[in-house]
Amino acid sequence: MKPLRTPTSTLFDDETVDVVHEVGTIIGNPDEWLDEPNDRFEGRPPRALINTDEEQRLRDLIRAVKHGLVS
């Protein structure tokens, strides 16, 4: 298990450090989505990426959905 750490992502002007809030801007029930296994993250729930070296992958997906780059 990787230790928790501060992510090294760069935030856009319209983003906050709170990933749950960011998911809530595109999904009605962010907690439910964050806790469901997701194939994009090798079957892990997205919440498992928060505060790890892989958080940027989650942020990239959120950005892609916000900007219509993912269907």
PEPERA-V380215 format. One record per backbone hydrogen bond with DSSP energy under -1.0 kcal/mol. CO is the residue of the C=O (numbers start at 1). NH is the residue of the N-H. E is the energy in kcal/mol with one decimal. If there is no record, write none. Layout:
co=CO nh=NH e=E
co=CO nh=NH e=E
//
This chain:
co=12 nh=15 e=-1.9
co=17 nh=19 e=-1.0
co=18 nh=22 e=-2.0
co=19 nh=23 e=-2.6
co=20 nh=24 e=-2.1
co=23 nh=26 e=-1.9
co=23 nh=27 e=-1.9
co=29 nh=33 e=-1.8
co=30 nh=34 e=-2.8
co=31 nh=35 e=-1.3
co=34 nh=47 e=-2.6
co=38 nh=41 e=-1.7
co=38 nh=43 e=-1.8
co=39 nh=42 e=-1.5
co=41 nh=44 e=-1.9
co=44 nh=38 e=-1.3
co=45 nh=48 e=-2.0
co=46 nh=49 e=-2.1
co=47 nh=50 e=-1.0
co=49 nh=52 e=-1.6
co=51 nh=5 e=-2.3
co=52 nh=55 e=-1.6
co=54 nh=57 e=-1.2
co=55 nh=59 e=-2.4
co=56 nh=60 e=-2.7
co=57 nh=61 e=-1.8
co=58 nh=62 e=-2.4
co=59 nh=63 e=-2.6
co=60 nh=64 e=-2.3
co=61 nh=65 e=-2.4
co=62 nh=66 e=-2.5
co=63 nh=67 e=-1.9
co=64 nh=69 e=-3.3
co=65 nh=68 e=-1.5
//
